[in-house]
Amino acid sequence: GMRLPALLCLAALVALASGGQSPLQRRVLRELLEQFHGRSNVQFLFKEQAVEGVEREDSSGTFVQLRVSLVQTSCSKRAQRRHNCRLMESRRKPVCLACYKFDRSDVSKVLDKYHNCGPSHHLAAKEIKHRDEAECRAVEEAGGAEDGFYLPGMFAFSKGLP
């Protein structure tokens, strides 16, 4: 496949045009990071290294799906100062998938959501991928939308830290 790099370039261009994540995507990212850091087995602060997102609207609301690659930093998650934390490139890099459905009439209301974080090879495993896809489909259908339609404003983006 020669087609992949062209698609990635296109996604990156769309990201530049839209200025990175939408407000809803930023909200999902914030919640996802909070939840990840809330785990007792996570001792360090993790930062998002790459984020890929899809956003779609239907008659019941907005569906947001993010795939986030995290990288461990040198700071403890309890650290007050959260900048100047070195990235520990050699450490484990979990990948998280988040699917959210926001209510059309009240965007602050989450109709349904699903999170899954794990080692990247774990999320790539076929049976987990199938489960993630099924869970995200169910989240997208929350609120009783008959059929998702794509609005011209629908976009996907992909962003990596320098």
C-alpha positions, 0 to 999 in steps of 0.5 A: 500500500502506497495509499496510506501516506497520502491519507495521513497527509490529508488527515494532517492537513485537515487538522491544521485547517481545524486548529487541532481538536474541536471543543468536544474532542478536547473535553473527551481528551481531558476526561480520558486523561483524568480517568487514566491517571485515576487508576491506582497502578498509574504512578506517573503523569502521562501526556498525549503524544498523538491524537486521532479523532472522528466526529459525526453528528446525527439527529440525536447528537454528536459522536466523538471517537478518539484514539490517543497514544500516551507517553510517560513523563518523568513527573509523578501524577501527584506533581503540582507542576505539570510542565517541564516534565521530560518525556520518557520515550523508552517507557511503555506507551499505552493507547486509549480509545474513547467513544462519546455521544453528546446530546444534541439539545444539551451538549454538556450531557453525555448520552453514552461513553466507552473507554479502553486503555492498554498496551498498543499491541493489546488494543490491536488484538483482533478480539479486543478490536472487535469488542471496541468497535461494537462498544463504539457503535452502541455509543454512537447509536445512543439517543435513538438516532435512526441513521447517522448522517454526515454533515459537511462540517464532519472532520477527522484529524490526527495530531502528533507532538513534535 
